[in-house]
Amino acid sequence: ALADVSAKANSKEKSPAFNEHINIFPNPTSAKSTLIFTAGKPGKYAIEVTNLEGRRIKYIEITAASGENKIEIDLSNCAKGAYLVSMTGNGSYNHTLKITKQ
């Protein structure tokens, strides 16, 4: 999966503000995971981690570079269970991934 993300990030084709290449690993995790995504152009993004009841656990604002970006998500102080990692920004991008803390 990483090779696919890198190949897309280095392509010269015209792309939207945000490509649909996003992943989080390791998943499940016992502490820290890495959110990896490819941005078509630089911009501001917000990453929100919530529990399944919708309560915000973490909130991170970043300025992404064009191409591949990696953000560390630290769940070491969170209870075991499932969480949602939502990423929004750069106009209309909105994507949610599920992660499990063991």
LONUMAR-621811 format. One record per residue (C-alpha): x, z, y. Coordinates in steps of 0.2 Angstrom, whole numbers, always signed. Each point is the difference from the previous one (the first is absolute). Layout:
N
X/Z/Y
...
//
This chain:
102
+0/+0/+0
+14/+4/+12
+8/-18/-2
-17/-7/+5
-1/+10/+16
+18/-5/+4
-3/-18/-3
-16/+0/+11
+9/+10/+14
+14/-13/+1
-11/-16/-1
-1/-11/+16
-18/-4/-2
-12/+5/+14
-9/+16/-5
-13/+11/+7
+4/+17/+9
+0/+9/-17
+3/-7/-17
-10/+7/-14
+16/+7/-9
-1/+19/-1
+4/+12/-13
+5/+19/-2
+12/+6/-13
+3/+11/-10
-19/+2/-4
-4/+13/-7
+13/+11/+9
+6/+18/+0
+6/+0/+18
+5/-15/+10
-6/-18/-1
+5/-16/+9
-13/-11/+9
+7/-18/+0
-8/-14/+10
+3/-16/+8
-4/-3/+18
-2/-18/+6
+5/+6/+18
+6/+16/+8
-14/+12/+5
-7/+18/+0
-8/+7/-16
-8/+16/-5
+1/+8/-17
-12/+13/-5
+0/+10/-16
-17/+8/-4
-7/+10/-15
-15/-7/-9
-12/+10/+11
+7/-9/+15
+11/+15/+7
+15/-7/+9
+16/+7/-8
+13/-11/+9
+1/-12/+15
+15/-11/+4
+1/-13/+14
+14/-13/-2
+6/-16/+8
+3/-12/-14
+13/-14/+1
-4/-18/-5
+3/-1/-19
+2/+14/-13
-3/+18/+6
+1/+16/-10
-8/+17/+5
+3/+16/-9
-16/+10/-5
+4/+18/-4
-14/+8/-10
+12/+15/-6
-11/+13/+9
-17/-8/-6
-10/+6/-15
-1/-10/-16
-13/-13/+0
-5/-17/+8
+3/-5/+18
-4/-16/+10
+14/-8/+11
-8/-10/+13
+10/-12/+12
-8/-8/+15
+7/-9/+15
+6/-16/+9
-17/-5/+4
-11/-1/-15
+11/+6/-15
-8/+13/-11
+5/+4/-18
-2/+15/-11
+10/+5/-16
-3/+14/-12
+14/+12/-5
+0/+14/-12
+11/+16/+2
+5/+8/-16
//
